[in-house]
Amino acid sequence: MAESGLRICFLGVLDDLCGKRFWFLQIDIITIFPEFFRGPLDHGIIRRAREAGLVKIEVRDLRVHTRDRHRTVDDRPFGGGEGMVLKPEPLFECVESLNLATGDERAAAKQSVVLLSAQGRRFDQALAAELADLDRLVLICGRYEGVDERVGMHLADREISIGDYVLSGGELGAAVIADTVVRLIPGALGNEASTRQESFFAGPEIGGGDLSDKNVRPTQPDSTCASGGLLDYPHYTRPAEFRGMKVPEVLVNGNHEDIRRWRRRSALEKTLRNRPDLLDQARLSEEDRELLAEIAASAEQ
Ligand code: SAM
């Protein structure tokens, strides 16, 4: 067994022996297609985070909680209509088997049961950060025409949608949420500053400080600028020229202050172009407002 496999095994045994948690976060995914998760959870950052013991992910087969010969999880909708509906009994039994805190104590225990649903609150980076702060996250994947409403009303703590479109099942949504949340767990990326510089990050600038003061800057030149709720700035790598397309001169001239300012301006430009709605909520500094004025002036020319 590889060293990382041994470590997971060791943490699991410690978990059982001490009745204590050795993971930052445990995610339980409830699905009728457990095989679906073989790919998404086994690569890159999420795999490394599992191997490092930062997160434990358990995929639960809903059919284990059925009692009939055919392992039935769905039934026809009351009132008629198209398709089938996931039955409440296996879902309630499955969640109850996880020994979560009940009622009002669940939030205090930093646990949450989420039903994936096109009708839920739209998932975004702020919600991902909220979920990354939990100790236990349970994701219920719907299928068919959906899930018996009593699950959303009385079993799940919240419903989450990953976007305004309809998927065939909650599994893709659960994978999206798991991936987004895991990369926010301290240590998952190796460099905590990385998440701060990414699109949508709305926390404090690296180095902190009052953003209305235009002299306040991120402390490290190589940290460039935290996104502050904007889209990320453009990234380039070698070669400096590819098929006649050159990397912007400012990035190769080595002047950290020029690079920082160019990146911030580019992030503002891209946000204005692709997601102007984000500018309403973004934490803009005095310098940002100057840059936006510059962008507006150059657009008029
Ligand atoms: N009848 C439902 C509706 O119109 O809202 C759609 C059901 S969909 C075909 C089956 C399952 O896919 C849902 O129960 C949910 O778990 C999942 N799903 C579909 N769209 C989703 C979305 N945008 N976000 C999260 N889960 C979604």
Residues whose N, C-alpha, C, O or C-beta is under 5 A from the ligand:
A	BS01	SAM	L116 S117 A118 Q119 I140 C141 G142 R143 Y144 E145 G146 V147 I160 S161 I162 G163 Y165 V166 L167 S168 G169 G170 G173
